[in-house]
Amino acid sequence: MGGGHGKDHDTPCSEVLDKLYTYIDGELEEGNCEDIRRHLDGCGPCLDEYGLEEAVKKLVAKHCGCDPVPMDLRDKVLGRLARARNEELAREGRAERLESPGTPA
């Protein structure tokens, strides 16, 4: 896998993606924040996802202010996060099968 994505990290990519909004909001415990920061420093695809999610959050805050978030936007964002999480879990699963000797790919 290119750029170490899904490998050689103490925190799996799927866990980083699960905690991304909590991290962006500053609501994650400091120990977990350090794990996420360390992972993002070494994982380009997760860093890209973080940048995208942070930009979306800032854009929504700028244009919506204190207005309630439209349900369809919320659903779209949550759907996108779920798809990204599932894709990452699938990639991690494929990588594990490929690395395990004697396991059919």
C-alpha positions in Angstrom: 0.0 0.0 0.0 1.4 3.4 -0.9 2.5 5.9 1.7 2.1 3.4 4.5 -1.6 3.7 4.5 -3.1 1.0 6.8 0.3 -0.2 7.9 3.0 0.6 10.4 0.6 2.7 12.6 -0.2 2.2 16.2 -3.7 3.5 15.4 -5.5 1.8 12.5 -6.9 4.1 9.7 -10.4 3.0 10.4 -10.1 4.1 14.0 -8.7 7.5 12.9 -11.6 8.0 10.5 -14.1 7.1 13.2 -12.7 9.7 15.6 -12.1 12.4 13.0 -14.9 14.8 13.8 -14.4 14.4 17.5 -10.7 15.3 16.9 -11.6 18.3 14.7 -14.0 19.5 17.4 -11.3 19.3 20.1 -13.5 16.9 22.1 -11.0 14.0 22.1 -9.0 13.1 25.2 -5.4 14.4 24.9 -3.9 10.9 24.7 -6.1 10.0 21.8 -5.4 13.4 20.2 -1.7 12.5 20.2 -2.4 9.1 18.6 -4.5 10.8 15.9 -1.8 13.5 15.3 0.9 10.9 15.1 -1.1 8.8 12.6 -2.0 11.8 10.4 1.7 12.8 10.3 2.6 9.5 8.7 -0.5 8.6 6.7 -1.2 10.7 3.6 -4.7 9.3 2.7 -5.9 9.9 6.3 -4.4 13.4 6.3 -6.2 14.1 3.0 -9.5 12.9 4.6 -8.8 15.1 7.7 -8.2 18.1 5.5 -11.4 17.5 3.6 -13.5 17.0 6.7 -12.0 20.1 8.4 -12.7 22.2 5.3 -16.3 21.0 5.1 -16.8 21.8 8.8 -15.4 25.3 8.4 -17.4 25.9 5.3 -20.7 24.8 7.0 -19.8 26.9 10.1 -19.1 30.0 8.0 -22.2 29.8 5.9 -24.7 28.4 8.3 -23.5 30.1 11.5 -25.9 29.0 14.2 -28.5 27.8 11.8 -29.5 24.2 12.2 -27.8 21.9 9.8 -30.2 20.7 7.1 -31.0 17.0 7.6 -30.1 16.1 4.0 -26.6 17.6 4.5 -26.1 15.8 7.7 -27.2 12.5 6.1 -24.9 13.1 3.1 -21.9 13.8 5.4 -22.6 10.8 7.6 -23.1 8.6 4.6 -19.8 9.8 3.2 -18.0 9.1 6.5 -19.6 5.6 6.6 -18.5 4.8 3.1 -15.0 6.0 3.8 -14.9 3.9 7.0 -16.1 0.8 5.2 -13.7 1.3 2.3 -10.8 1.6 4.8 -12.0 -1.5 6.7 -12.1 -3.4 3.4 -8.6 -2.2 2.5 -7.2 -3.1 5.9 -8.9 -6.6 5.6 -7.4 -7.2 2.2 -4.0 -6.1 3.4 -4.2 -8.5 6.3 -5.2 -11.4 4.1 -2.4 -10.7 1.7 0.1 -10.6 4.5 -1.1 -13.8 6.2 0.7 -16.8 4.8 -1.5 -19.7 3.9 -4.6 -17.6 3.8 -6.4 -17.5 0.4 -6.5 -13.9 -1.0 
